[in-house]
Amino acid sequence: MSPRRANNESSIYRGDDGWWHGRVTMGVLPDGSPDRRHRMARTEAAVRRKVRDLEKLRDEGRATKAGRKPTVAQWMETYLTDIASLKLKPRSLDDYWSKTRNDIIPGVGKHRIDKLAPEHLEQMYRAMLDAGRAPSHVVKVHRILSRALKIAHRRRMIGENVATLVDPPSIDETETNPFSQEEAKAFLEAAAKRPTFMRWIVGVGMGFRQGETLGLRWPYVDLEAELFHPRWQLQRLTWRHGCGDAHACGARRHRFEPCPPHCTTHKGYKRGCPKPCTTTCLKHASTCPQRKGGGLVFTRPKTKKSTNPVPIPPAFIPYLVAHKAQQDELREAAGELWQEHQAVFARADGRPIDPREDWAEFKELLAEAGIDDRRLYDGSRHTAGTILNELGVDMPTIMEILRHTQISQTRRYVKGRSHLSKDAMRRMGNAFLPAPQPAPGPSTETGTETEDRRAARSRRRRRIR
């Protein structure tokens, strides 16, 4: 059947196959040929609706670009390599890559981004939760995928970001468990027996993050003005290949088969046996002869607020001066073996302290101080915020000390104490009700009167009234 025009640019006709077909001119392709889009349906009314919808997208400038769309796996690789890498900090980019390789690509990587449906994401999230993933992990995956699809939608590669149509799992906020003042003193008493004592003084007493504490450098410590300038942080980054063929470079470390049951090779691994490599695996960059960008690295803090100077408590100054003198002695003793990094807290040869060793020492100190197990963040940053609040410091000041960008974030760091609540409610009660009057003292006649006799006399008075 010859095509009939729905308007000057679109045509509708019934084909020899029995289906109704519609074709809409959307514009001109880069090579100068017309961009004609095709729609088909069983009935003429259905194909007319599809043609009208396509014309509306074209007229509103919301139509997707011509050409076959990439799969989710292909688009995520493009997004992380060419787009996200220009904005994200190295550690964040590593986290994006990890969740993309381990969760997004196995879950929905084979779908084309224009064919991705909300049901695909919901099935992936359900499978992740069933596999034991925490809801917070699933939410992070959702945010990463949503951001990548948002860029694809902005570039008119897809008509809609389907991640906005899906509700990720709810997250139960992690209960903070900071030190009490007594626990903080016990912890620091245990730390005083170690050469890293000042590291824990700064972490617990000033609320520095682990990376900020280990990344402190002497040029950014002003002892005269009593200020720390946290311009750097120490992080462990993932190595990247510097060679031309990453897959061939890691050939001897590829493992395409899963580990057998009761594997002994990875028995001590916290997360169990690693997943098998994909057929196009580009990992194992740590063995690349031209590896780059990994290991312990001094990086800039994530936000500008994090670089604000922090006042040093005057009581800490003598300890810092003594710590610097001790480090100078270690430098002289090490001689040529000393590696200068200007780190305030360093090993005996000048190298920065590994965050993994720092975390292990924190756990050891907890055991020595007789404190129950808790996160490093609880024993440092949350502890500083909570104790400052107990000392009567207001929230805006705590926010400045901890260098938060929003005061709501500070409130999550500060945990109320039951004894403070009791004291507050005692004062509340006194504000509404008068204080109880003291009982009258014994008269001279009944100076030796017992409690039982006084109670009996009180009962007689009530009966007389």
Secondary structure, DSSP 8 states (H G I E B T S, - for coil): ---EESSSSEEEEE-TTS-EEEEEEEEE-TTSSEEEEEEEESSHHHHHHHHHHHHHHHHTT----SS---BHHHHHHHIIIIIGGGTS-HHHHHHHHHHIIIIIHHHHTTSBTTT--HHHHHHHHHHHHHTT--HHHHHHHHHHHHHHHHHHHHTTSSS--GGGG---------------HHHHHHHHHHHTTSTTHHHHHHHHHH---HHHHHT-BGGGEETTTTEE----EEEEE--B--SS-HHHHTGGG---S---TT-STTTT-TT-S-----TT----GGG-TT-BS-EEEEE--SSSGGGS-EE--GGGHHHHHHHHHHHHHHHHHHGGG-----BSSB-TTS-B--HHHHHHHHHHHHHHHT-----HHIIIIIHHHHHHHHTT--HHHHHHHHT-SSHHHHHHH----HHHHHHHHHHHHHHHS----------STTTT--HHHHHHHHHHHHHH-
